[in-house]
Amino acid sequence: MVNSTLQRTVAALSREERVELRDFINITLGASTPVLTEEQKAAIRRRAEEMDADPTLGSNWDDVYDELMADLR
């Protein structure tokens, strides 16, 4: 059971501080994938919509992969 003082302390944190604490706890538990905030999810959706509207904005995976592999050689 979580200490009630700790619960009250966490509840008093700002939303951003609680998100940071959550990410820290996930890392210490060995979570391999950090949890995205709603703002981060919204940014990803917006960028995906921009790419759908104008596919010339980005690079395709094959080109990116080839560049990365060339850098490793």
PDB file with SEQRES, HELIX, SHEET and CRYST1 records, atoms N, CA, C and O in Angstrom:
SEQRES   1 A   73  MET VAL ASN SER THR LEU GLN ARG THR VAL ALA ALA LEU          
SEQRES   2 A   73  SER ARG GLU GLU ARG VAL GLU LEU ARG ASP PHE ILE ASN          
SEQRES   3 A   73  ILE THR LEU GLY ALA SER THR PRO VAL LEU THR GLU GLU          
SEQRES   4 A   73  GLN LYS ALA ALA ILE ARG ARG ARG ALA GLU GLU MET ASP          
SEQRES   5 A   73  ALA ASP PRO THR LEU GLY SER ASN TRP ASP ASP VAL TYR          
SEQRES   6 A   73  ASP GLU LEU MET ALA ASP LEU ARG                              
HELIX    1 AA1 SER A    4  ALA A   12  1                                   9    
HELIX    2 AA2 ARG A   15  THR A   28  1                                  14    
HELIX    3 AA3 GLU A   38  ALA A   53  1                                  16    
HELIX    4 AA4 PRO A   55  LEU A   57  5                                   3    
HELIX    5 AA5 TRP A   61  LEU A   72  1                                  12    
CRYST1    1.000    1.000    1.000  90.00  90.00  90.00 P 1           1          
ATOM      1  N   MET A   1       0.844  -1.185   0.000  1.00  0.00           N  
ATOM      2  CA  MET A   1       0.000   0.000   0.000  1.00  0.00           C  
ATOM      3  C   MET A   1       0.881   1.237   0.000  1.00  0.00           C  
ATOM      4  O   MET A   1       1.887   1.301   0.707  1.00  0.00           O  
ATOM      5  N   VAL A   2       0.491   2.212  -0.798  1.00  0.00           N  
ATOM      6  CA  VAL A   2       1.258   3.452  -0.895  1.00  0.00           C  
ATOM      7  C   VAL A   2       0.965   4.323   0.324  1.00  0.00           C  
ATOM      8  O   VAL A   2      -0.179   4.462   0.757  1.00  0.00           O  
ATOM      9  N   ASN A   3       2.015   4.892   0.851  1.00  0.00           N  
ATOM     10  CA  ASN A   3       1.925   5.766   2.004  1.00  0.00           C  
ATOM     11  C   ASN A   3       0.989   6.941   1.690  1.00  0.00           C  
ATOM     12  O   ASN A   3       1.103   7.550   0.626  1.00  0.00           O  
ATOM     13  N   SER A   4       0.075   7.261   2.597  1.00  0.00           N  
ATOM     14  CA  SER A   4      -0.906   8.325   2.348  1.00  0.00           C  
ATOM     15  C   SER A   4      -0.240   9.689   2.219  1.00  0.00           C  
ATOM     16  O   SER A   4      -0.735  10.544   1.486  1.00  0.00           O  
ATOM     17  N   THR A   5       0.870   9.910   2.914  1.00  0.00           N  
ATOM     18  CA  THR A   5       1.607  11.168   2.769  1.00  0.00           C  
ATOM     19  C   THR A   5       2.157  11.296   1.361  1.00  0.00           C  
ATOM     20  O   THR A   5       2.110  12.372   0.765  1.00  0.00           O  
ATOM     21  N   LEU A   6       2.679  10.202   0.828  1.00  0.00           N  
ATOM     22  CA  LEU A   6       3.193  10.204  -0.538  1.00  0.00           C  
ATOM     23  C   LEU A   6       2.051  10.477  -1.522  1.00  0.00           C  
ATOM     24  O   LEU A   6       2.222  11.244  -2.470  1.00  0.00           O  
ATOM     25  N   GLN A   7       0.905   9.865  -1.306  1.00  0.00           N  
ATOM     26  CA  GLN A   7      -0.241  10.097  -2.184  1.00  0.00           C  
ATOM     27  C   GLN A   7      -0.641  11.565  -2.185  1.00  0.00           C  
ATOM     28  O   GLN A   7      -0.893  12.133  -3.248  1.00  0.00           O  
ATOM     29  N   ARG A   8      -0.702  12.183  -1.022  1.00  0.00           N  
ATOM     30  CA  ARG A   8      -1.073  13.599  -0.937  1.00  0.00           C  
ATOM     31  C   ARG A   8      -0.013  14.477  -1.612  1.00  0.00           C  
ATOM     32  O   ARG A   8      -0.345  15.462  -2.271  1.00  0.00           O  
ATOM     33  N   THR A   9       1.254  14.117  -1.445  1.00  0.00           N  
ATOM     34  CA  THR A   9       2.338  14.879  -2.062  1.00  0.00           C  
ATOM     35  C   THR A   9       2.241  14.810  -3.579  1.00  0.00           C  
ATOM     36  O   THR A   9       2.382  15.825  -4.260  1.00  0.00           O  
ATOM     37  N   VAL A  10       2.003  13.621  -4.105  1.00  0.00           N  
ATOM     38  CA  VAL A  10       1.882  13.450  -5.558  1.00  0.00           C  
ATOM     39  C   VAL A  10       0.650  14.201  -6.065  1.00  0.00           C  
ATOM     40  O   VAL A  10       0.711  14.839  -7.116  1.00  0.00           O  
ATOM     41  N   ALA A  11      -0.450  14.135  -5.345  1.00  0.00           N  
ATOM     42  CA  ALA A  11      -1.676  14.821  -5.765  1.00  0.00           C  
ATOM     43  C   ALA A  11      -1.477  16.337  -5.815  1.00  0.00           C  
ATOM     44  O   ALA A  11      -2.154  17.023  -6.581  1.00  0.00           O  
ATOM     45  N   ALA A  12      -0.567  16.860  -5.015  1.00  0.00           N  
ATOM     46  CA  ALA A  12      -0.325  18.304  -4.979  1.00  0.00           C  
ATOM     47  C   ALA A  12       0.578  18.774  -6.121  1.00  0.00           C  
ATOM     48  O   ALA A  12       0.692  19.977  -6.357  1.00  0.00           O  
ATOM     49  N   LEU A  13       1.214  17.855  -6.825  1.00  0.00           N  
ATOM     50  CA  LEU A  13       2.092  18.225  -7.933  1.00  0.00           C  
ATOM     51  C   LEU A  13       1.281  18.744  -9.106  1.00  0.00           C  
ATOM     52  O   LEU A  13       0.100  18.428  -9.253  1.00  0.00           O  
ATOM     53  N   SER A  14       1.929  19.545  -9.938  1.00  0.00           N  
ATOM     54  CA  SER A  14       1.276  20.000 -11.164  1.00  0.00           C  
ATOM     55  C   SER A  14       1.123  18.812 -12.108  1.00  0.00           C  
ATOM     56  O   SER A  14       1.744  17.767 -11.915  1.00  0.00           O  
ATOM     57  N   ARG A  15       0.302  18.982 -13.115  1.00  0.00           N  
ATOM     58  CA  ARG A  15       0.104  17.908 -14.098  1.00  0.00           C  
ATOM     59  C   ARG A  15       1.443  17.537 -14.745  1.00  0.00           C  
ATOM     60  O   ARG A  15       1.760  16.357 -14.892  1.00  0.00           O  
ATOM     61  N   GLU A  16       2.219  18.544 -15.129  1.00  0.00           N  
ATOM     62  CA  GLU A  16       3.510  18.294 -15.771  1.00  0.00           C  
ATOM     63  C   GLU A  16       4.455  17.522 -14.842  1.00  0.00           C  
ATOM     64  O   GLU A  16       5.175  16.628 -15.286  1.00  0.00           O  
ATOM     65  N   GLU A  17       4.447  17.869 -13.571  1.00  0.00           N  
ATOM     66  CA  GLU A  17       5.293  17.169 -12.606  1.00  0.00           C  
ATOM     67  C   GLU A  17       4.839  15.719 -12.425  1.00  0.00           C  
ATOM     68  O   GLU A  17       5.667  14.819 -12.287  1.00  0.00           O  
ATOM     69  N   ARG A  18       3.528  15.497 -12.425  1.00  0.00           N  
ATOM     70  CA  ARG A  18       3.028  14.125 -12.300  1.00  0.00           C  
ATOM     71  C   ARG A  18       3.388  13.296 -13.523  1.00  0.00           C  
ATOM     72  O   ARG A  18       3.717  12.116 -13.398  1.00  0.00           O  
ATOM     73  N   VAL A  19       3.327  13.907 -14.713  1.00  0.00           N  
ATOM     74  CA  VAL A  19       3.727  13.203 -15.936  1.00  0.00           C  
ATOM     75  C   VAL A  19       5.203  12.846 -15.863  1.00  0.00           C  
ATOM     76  O   VAL A  19       5.592  11.729 -16.204  1.00  0.00           O  
ATOM     77  N   GLU A  20       6.026  13.794 -15.419  1.00  0.00           N  
ATOM     78  CA  GLU A  20       7.461  13.529 -15.284  1.00  0.00           C  
ATOM     79  C   GLU A  20       7.715  12.410 -14.273  1.00  0.00           C  
ATOM     80  O   GLU A  20       8.554  11.539 -14.503  1.00  0.00           O  
ATOM     81  N   LEU A  21       6.990  12.439 -13.159  1.00  0.00           N  
ATOM     82  CA  LEU A  21       7.117  11.396 -12.149  1.00  0.00           C  
ATOM     83  C   LEU A  21       6.684  10.041 -12.704  1.00  0.00           C  
ATOM     84  O   LEU A  21       7.345   9.030 -12.466  1.00  0.00           O  
ATOM     85  N   ARG A  22       5.582  10.022 -13.437  1.00  0.00           N  
ATOM     86  CA  ARG A  22       5.111   8.784 -14.057  1.00  0.00           C  
ATOM     87  C   ARG A  22       6.172   8.202 -14.980  1.00  0.00           C  
ATOM     88  O   ARG A  22       6.455   7.005 -14.940  1.00  0.00           O  
ATOM     89  N   ASP A  23       6.760   9.063 -15.817  1.00  0.00           N  
ATOM     90  CA  ASP A  23       7.793   8.588 -16.736  1.00  0.00           C  
ATOM     91  C   ASP A  23       9.002   8.053 -15.974  1.00  0.00           C  
ATOM     92  O   ASP A  23       9.579   7.036 -16.357  1.00  0.00           O  
ATOM     93  N   PHE A  24       9.382   8.734 -14.900  1.00  0.00           N  
ATOM     94  CA  PHE A  24      10.493   8.272 -14.074  1.00  0.00           C  
ATOM     95  C   PHE A  24      10.192   6.896 -13.480  1.00  0.00           C  
ATOM     96  O   PHE A  24      11.046   6.009 -13.492  1.00  0.00           O  
ATOM     97  N   ILE A  25       8.991   6.724 -12.969  1.00  0.00           N  
ATOM     98  CA  ILE A  25       8.600   5.433 -12.389  1.00  0.00           C  
ATOM     99  C   ILE A  25       8.606   4.352 -13.460  1.00  0.00           C  
ATOM    100  O   ILE A  25       9.092   3.247 -13.219  1.00  0.00           O  
ATOM    101  N   ASN A  26       8.072   4.654 -14.639  1.00  0.00           N  
ATOM    102  CA  ASN A  26       8.084   3.677 -15.730  1.00  0.00           C  
ATOM    103  C   ASN A  26       9.505   3.253 -16.080  1.00  0.00           C  
ATOM    104  O   ASN A  26       9.768   2.071 -16.301  1.00  0.00           O  
ATOM    105  N   ILE A  27      10.421   4.217 -16.129  1.00  0.00           N  
ATOM    106  CA  ILE A  27      11.819   3.905 -16.443  1.00  0.00           C  
ATOM    107  C   ILE A  27      12.418   3.013 -15.363  1.00  0.00           C  
ATOM    108  O   ILE A  27      13.112   2.046 -15.675  1.00  0.00           O  
ATOM    109  N   THR A  28      12.158   3.331 -14.091  1.00  0.00           N  
ATOM    110  CA  THR A  28      12.740   2.526 -13.008  1.00  0.00           C  
ATOM    111  C   THR A  28      12.129   1.132 -12.948  1.00  0.00           C  
ATOM    112  O   THR A  28      12.731   0.216 -12.388  1.00  0.00           O  
ATOM    113  N   LEU A  29      10.933   0.962 -13.521  1.00  0.00           N  
ATOM    114  CA  LEU A  29      10.308  -0.358 -13.571  1.00  0.00           C  
ATOM    115  C   LEU A  29      10.732  -1.144 -14.813  1.00  0.00           C  
ATOM    116  O   LEU A  29      10.347  -2.298 -14.999  1.00  0.00           O  
ATOM    117  N   GLY A  30      11.534  -0.489 -15.657  1.00  0.00           N  
ATOM    118  CA  GLY A  30      12.006  -1.170 -16.854  1.00  0.00           C  
ATOM    119  C   GLY A  30      11.037  -1.085 -18.009  1.00  0.00           C  
ATOM    120  O   GLY A  30      11.128  -1.878 -18.946  1.00  0.00           O  
ATOM    121  N   ALA A  31      10.112  -0.148 -17.966  1.00  0.00           N  
ATOM    122  CA  ALA A  31       9.181   0.016 -19.081  1.00  0.00           C  
ATOM    123  C   ALA A  31       9.974   0.400 -20.318  1.00  0.00           C  
ATOM    124  O   ALA A  31      10.770   1.339 -20.286  1.00  0.00           O  
ATOM    125  N   SER A  32       9.759  -0.322 -21.399  1.00  0.00           N  
ATOM    126  CA  SER A  32      10.539  -0.078 -22.602  1.00  0.00           C  
ATOM    127  C   SER A  32      10.013   1.071 -23.438  1.00  0.00           C  
ATOM    128  O   SER A  32      10.761   1.655 -24.223  1.00  0.00           O  
ATOM    129  N   THR A  33       8.747   1.405 -23.287  1.00  0.00           N  
ATOM    130  CA  THR A  33       8.152   2.455 -24.098  1.00  0.00           C  
ATOM    131  C   THR A  33       7.565   3.519 -23.186  1.00  0.00           C  
ATOM    132  O   THR A  33       6.642   3.245 -22.418  1.00  0.00           O  
ATOM    133  N   PRO A  34       8.100   4.738 -23.268  1.00  0.00           N  
ATOM    134  CA  PRO A  34       7.519   5.794 -22.434  1.00  0.00           C  
ATOM    135  C   PRO A  34       6.101   6.115 -22.893  1.00  0.00           C  
ATOM    136  O   PRO A  34       5.771   5.987 -24.072  1.00  0.00           O  
ATOM    137  N   VAL A  35       5.287   6.525 -21.961  1.00  0.00           N  
ATOM    138  CA  VAL A  35       3.910   6.880 -22.262  1.00  0.00           C  
ATOM    139  C   VAL A  35       3.884   8.290 -22.846  1.00  0.00           C  
ATOM    140  O   VAL A  35       4.518   9.197 -22.305  1.00  0.00           O  
ATOM    141  N   LEU A  36       3.160   8.479 -23.939  1.00  0.00           N  
ATOM    142  CA  LEU A  36       3.059   9.798 -24.556  1.00  0.00           C  
ATOM    143  C   LEU A  36       1.982  10.621 -23.878  1.00  0.00           C  
ATOM    144  O   LEU A  36       0.945  10.099 -23.469  1.00  0.00           O  
ATOM    145  N   THR A  37       2.242  11.916 -23.763  1.00  0.00           N  
ATOM    146  CA  THR A  37       1.230  12.821 -23.230  1.00  0.00           C  
ATOM    147  C   THR A  37       0.194  13.085 -24.322  1.00  0.00           C  
ATOM    148  O   THR A  37       0.433  12.790 -25.493  1.00  0.00           O  
ATOM    149  N   GLU A  38      -0.945  13.636 -23.942  1.00  0.00           N  
ATOM    150  CA  GLU A  38      -1.968  13.988 -24.922  1.00  0.00           C  
ATOM    151  C   GLU A  38      -1.433  15.030 -25.902  1.00  0.00           C  
ATOM    152  O   GLU A  38      -1.761  15.001 -27.089  1.00  0.00           O  
ATOM    153  N   GLU A  39      -0.605  15.952 -25.398  1.00  0.00           N  
ATOM    154  CA  GLU A  39      -0.013  16.969 -26.270  1.00  0.00           C  
ATOM    155  C   GLU A  39       0.905  16.326 -27.307  1.00  0.00           C  
ATOM    156  O   GLU A  39       0.898  16.720 -28.473  1.00  0.00           O  
ATOM    157  N   GLN A  40       1.691  15.338 -26.886  1.00  0.00           N  
ATOM    158  CA  GLN A  40       2.580  14.642 -27.820  1.00  0.00           C  
ATOM    159  C   GLN A  40       1.777  13.857 -28.856  1.00  0.00           C  
ATOM    160  O   GLN A  40       2.121  13.844 -30.038  1.00  0.00           O  
ATOM    161  N   LYS A  41       0.705  13.205 -28.405  1.00  0.00           N  
ATOM    162  CA  LYS A  41      -0.151  12.468 -29.334  1.00  0.00           C  
ATOM    163  C   LYS A  41      -0.783  13.417 -30.350  1.00  0.00           C  
ATOM    164  O   LYS A  41      -0.877  13.088 -31.533  1.00  0.00           O  
ATOM    165  N   ALA A  42      -1.218  14.595 -29.891  1.00  0.00           N  
ATOM    166  CA  ALA A  42      -1.822  15.581 -30.787  1.00  0.00           C  
ATOM    167  C   ALA A  42      -0.795  16.066 -31.812  1.00  0.00           C  
ATOM    168  O   ALA A  42      -1.131  16.254 -32.981  1.00  0.00           O  
ATOM    169  N   ALA A  43       0.446  16.268 -31.382  1.00  0.00           N  
ATOM    170  CA  ALA A  43       1.502  16.715 -32.302  1.00  0.00           C  
ATOM    171  C   ALA A  43       1.766  15.648 -33.363  1.00  0.00           C  
ATOM    172  O   ALA A  43       1.957  15.974 -34.535  1.00  0.00           O  
ATOM    173  N   ILE A  44       1.777  14.393 -32.964  1.00  0.00           N  
ATOM    174  CA  ILE A  44       1.992  13.299 -33.924  1.00  0.00           C  
ATOM    175  C   ILE A  44       0.854  13.248 -34.929  1.00  0.00           C  
ATOM    176  O   ILE A  44       1.088  13.102 -36.128  1.00  0.00           O  
ATOM    177  N   ARG A  45      -0.388  13.368 -34.440  1.00  0.00           N  
ATOM    178  CA  ARG A  45      -1.541  13.361 -35.353  1.00  0.00           C  
ATOM    179  C   ARG A  45      -1.473  14.531 -36.333  1.00  0.00           C  
ATOM    180  O   ARG A  45      -1.736  14.368 -37.525  1.00  0.00           O  
ATOM    181  N   ARG A  46      -1.115  15.723 -35.818  1.00  0.00           N  
ATOM    182  CA  ARG A  46      -1.024  16.908 -36.677  1.00  0.00           C  
ATOM    183  C   ARG A  46       0.048  16.723 -37.741  1.00  0.00           C  
ATOM    184  O   ARG A  46      -0.169  17.055 -38.906  1.00  0.00           O  
ATOM    185  N   ARG A  47       1.195  16.197 -37.353  1.00  0.00           N  
ATOM    186  CA  ARG A  47       2.276  15.987 -38.314  1.00  0.00           C  
ATOM    187  C   ARG A  47       1.896  14.931 -39.348  1.00  0.00           C  
ATOM    188  O   ARG A  47       2.251  15.047 -40.521  1.00  0.00           O  
ATOM    189  N   ALA A  48       1.181  13.913 -38.916  1.00  0.00           N  
ATOM    190  CA  ALA A  48       0.729  12.878 -39.863  1.00  0.00           C  
ATOM    191  C   ALA A  48      -0.244  13.480 -40.871  1.00  0.00           C  
ATOM    192  O   ALA A  48      -0.192  13.159 -42.058  1.00  0.00           O  
ATOM    193  N   GLU A  49      -1.129  14.350 -40.398  1.00  0.00           N  
ATOM    194  CA  GLU A  49      -2.070  15.013 -41.308  1.00  0.00           C  
ATOM    195  C   GLU A  49      -1.323  15.897 -42.302  1.00  0.00           C  
ATOM    196  O   GLU A  49      -1.679  15.949 -43.480  1.00  0.00           O  
ATOM    197  N   GLU A  50      -0.287  16.592 -41.832  1.00  0.00           N  
ATOM    198  CA  GLU A  50       0.517  17.431 -42.731  1.00  0.00           C  
ATOM    199  C   GLU A  50       1.199  16.568 -43.794  1.00  0.00           C  
ATOM    200  O   GLU A  50       1.263  16.952 -44.962  1.00  0.00           O  
ATOM    201  N   MET A  51       1.705  15.408 -43.390  1.00  0.00           N  
ATOM    202  CA  MET A  51       2.361  14.509 -44.342  1.00  0.00           C  
ATOM    203  C   MET A  51       1.355  13.952 -45.347  1.00  0.00           C  
ATOM    204  O   MET A  51       1.668  13.816 -46.530  1.00  0.00           O  
ATOM    205  N   ASP A  52       0.153  13.632 -44.880  1.00  0.00           N  
ATOM    206  CA  ASP A  52      -0.882  13.137 -45.792  1.00  0.00           C  
ATOM    207  C   ASP A  52      -1.256  14.204 -46.818  1.00  0.00           C  
ATOM    208  O   ASP A  52      -1.521  13.896 -47.980  1.00  0.00           O  
ATOM    209  N   ALA A  53      -1.274  15.463 -46.376  1.00  0.00           N  
ATOM    210  CA  ALA A  53      -1.639  16.560 -47.266  1.00  0.00           C  
ATOM    211  C   ALA A  53      -0.534  16.867 -48.273  1.00  0.00           C  
ATOM    212  O   ALA A  53      -0.817  17.294 -49.392  1.00  0.00           O  
ATOM    213  N   ASP A  54       0.737  16.649 -47.880  1.00  0.00           N  
ATOM    214  CA  ASP A  54       1.861  16.947 -48.770  1.00  0.00           C  
ATOM    215  C   ASP A  54       2.972  15.914 -48.539  1.00  0.00           C  
ATOM    216  O   ASP A  54       3.883  16.159 -47.748  1.00  0.00           O  
ATOM    217  N   PRO A  55       2.905  14.770 -49.216  1.00  0.00           N  
ATOM    218  CA  PRO A  55       3.882  13.697 -49.010  1.00  0.00           C  
ATOM    219  C   PRO A  55       5.327  14.086 -49.323  1.00  0.00           C  
ATOM    220  O   PRO A  55       6.247  13.363 -48.942  1.00  0.00           O  
ATOM    221  N   THR A  56       5.545  15.203 -50.002  1.00  0.00           N  
ATOM    222  CA  THR A  56       6.922  15.608 -50.312  1.00  0.00           C  
ATOM    223  C   THR A  56       7.642  16.190 -49.100  1.00  0.00           C  
ATOM    224  O   THR A  56       8.840  16.466 -49.174  1.00  0.00           O  
ATOM    225  N   LEU A  57       6.940  16.382 -47.992  1.00  0.00           N  
ATOM    226  CA  LEU A  57       7.545  16.983 -46.802  1.00  0.00           C  
ATOM    227  C   LEU A  57       8.568  16.082 -46.116  1.00  0.00           C  
ATOM    228  O   LEU A  57       9.475  16.585 -45.453  1.00  0.00           O  
ATOM    229  N   GLY A  58       8.447  14.801 -46.254  1.00  0.00           N  
ATOM    230  CA  GLY A  58       9.320  13.893 -45.514  1.00  0.00           C  
ATOM    231  C   GLY A  58      10.153  13.018 -46.412  1.00  0.00           C  
ATOM    232  O   GLY A  58      10.201  13.197 -47.629  1.00  0.00           O  
ATOM    233  N   SER A  59      10.816  12.054 -45.774  1.00  0.00           N  
ATOM    234  CA  SER A  59      11.625  11.068 -46.490  1.00  0.00           C  
ATOM    235  C   SER A  59      11.007   9.695 -46.291  1.00  0.00           C  
ATOM    236  O   SER A  59      10.422   9.412 -45.246  1.00  0.00           O  
ATOM    237  N   ASN A  60      11.142   8.846 -47.301  1.00  0.00           N  
ATOM    238  CA  ASN A  60      10.614   7.498 -47.113  1.00  0.00           C  
ATOM    239  C   ASN A  60      11.617   6.663 -46.313  1.00  0.00           C  
ATOM    240  O   ASN A  60      12.798   7.002 -46.233  1.00  0.00           O  
ATOM    241  N   TRP A  61      11.137   5.585 -45.733  1.00  0.00           N  
ATOM    242  CA  TRP A  61      11.956   4.777 -44.844  1.00  0.00           C  
ATOM    243  C   TRP A  61      13.184   4.215 -45.543  1.00  0.00           C  
ATOM    244  O   TRP A  61      14.261   4.186 -44.948  1.00  0.00           O  
ATOM    245  N   ASP A  62      13.059   3.779 -46.760  1.00  0.00           N  
ATOM    246  CA  ASP A  62      14.201   3.204 -47.473  1.00  0.00           C  
ATOM    247  C   ASP A  62      15.345   4.207 -47.587  1.00  0.00           C  
ATOM    248  O   ASP A  62      16.505   3.847 -47.388  1.00  0.00           O  
ATOM    249  N   ASP A  63      15.028   5.469 -47.907  1.00  0.00           N  
ATOM    250  CA  ASP A  63      16.065   6.496 -48.011  1.00  0.00           C  
ATOM    251  C   ASP A  63      16.707   6.772 -46.655  1.00  0.00           C  
ATOM    252  O   ASP A  63      17.928   6.893 -46.552  1.00  0.00           O  
ATOM    253  N   VAL A  64      15.892   6.869 -45.630  1.00  0.00           N  
ATOM    254  CA  VAL A  64      16.411   7.117 -44.278  1.00  0.00           C  
ATOM    255  C   VAL A  64      17.314   5.966 -43.853  1.00  0.00           C  
ATOM    256  O   VAL A  64      18.408   6.190 -43.334  1.00  0.00           O  
ATOM    257  N   TYR A  65      16.864   4.746 -44.069  1.00  0.00           N  
ATOM    258  CA  TYR A  65      17.653   3.561 -43.704  1.00  0.00           C  
ATOM    259  C   TYR A  65      18.989   3.554 -44.439  1.00  0.00           C  
ATOM    260  O   TYR A  65      20.031   3.311 -43.830  1.00  0.00           O  
ATOM    261  N   ASP A  66      18.965   3.821 -45.751  1.00  0.00           N  
ATOM    262  CA  ASP A  66      20.200   3.837 -46.525  1.00  0.00           C  
ATOM    263  C   ASP A  66      21.179   4.889 -46.007  1.00  0.00           C  
ATOM    264  O   ASP A  66      22.382   4.639 -45.935  1.00  0.00           O  
ATOM    265  N   GLU A  67      20.662   6.071 -45.645  1.00  0.00           N  
ATOM    266  CA  GLU A  67      21.523   7.121 -45.106  1.00  0.00           C  
ATOM    267  C   GLU A  67      22.129   6.709 -43.777  1.00  0.00           C  
ATOM    268  O   GLU A  67      23.315   6.932 -43.536  1.00  0.00           O  
ATOM    269  N   LEU A  68      21.321   6.110 -42.914  1.00  0.00           N  
ATOM    270  CA  LEU A  68      21.829   5.653 -41.623  1.00  0.00           C  
ATOM    271  C   LEU A  68      22.907   4.589 -41.789  1.00  0.00           C  
ATOM    272  O   LEU A  68      23.945   4.634 -41.129  1.00  0.00           O  
ATOM    273  N   MET A  69      22.655   3.647 -42.661  1.00  0.00           N  
ATOM    274  CA  MET A  69      23.634   2.576 -42.885  1.00  0.00           C  
ATOM    275  C   MET A  69      24.918   3.130 -43.485  1.00  0.00           C  
ATOM    276  O   MET A  69      26.008   2.670 -43.145  1.00  0.00           O  
ATOM    277  N   ALA A  70      24.802   4.114 -44.376  1.00  0.00           N  
ATOM    278  CA  ALA A  70      25.994   4.716 -44.973  1.00  0.00           C  
ATOM    279  C   ALA A  70      26.820   5.432 -43.897  1.00  0.00           C  
ATOM    280  O   ALA A  70      28.050   5.427 -43.949  1.00  0.00           O  
ATOM    281  N   ASP A  71      26.143   6.046 -42.926  1.00  0.00           N  
ATOM    282  CA  ASP A  71      26.854   6.731 -41.844  1.00  0.00           C  
ATOM    283  C   ASP A  71      27.608   5.740 -40.944  1.00  0.00           C  
ATOM    284  O   ASP A  71      28.626   6.094 -40.349  1.00  0.00           O  
ATOM    285  N   LEU A  72      27.118   4.526 -40.849  1.00  0.00           N  
ATOM    286  CA  LEU A  72      27.757   3.526 -40.000  1.00  0.00           C  
ATOM    287  C   LEU A  72      28.968   2.868 -40.663  1.00  0.00           C  
ATOM    288  O   LEU A  72      29.792   2.259 -39.981  1.00  0.00           O  
ATOM    289  N   ARG A  73      29.079   2.984 -41.968  1.00  0.00           N  
ATOM    290  CA  ARG A  73      30.179   2.345 -42.674  1.00  0.00           C  
ATOM    291  C   ARG A  73      31.439   3.148 -42.589  1.00  0.00           C  
ATOM    292  O   ARG A  73      32.466   2.746 -43.135  1.00  0.00           O  
TER     293      ARG A  73                                                      
END                                                                             
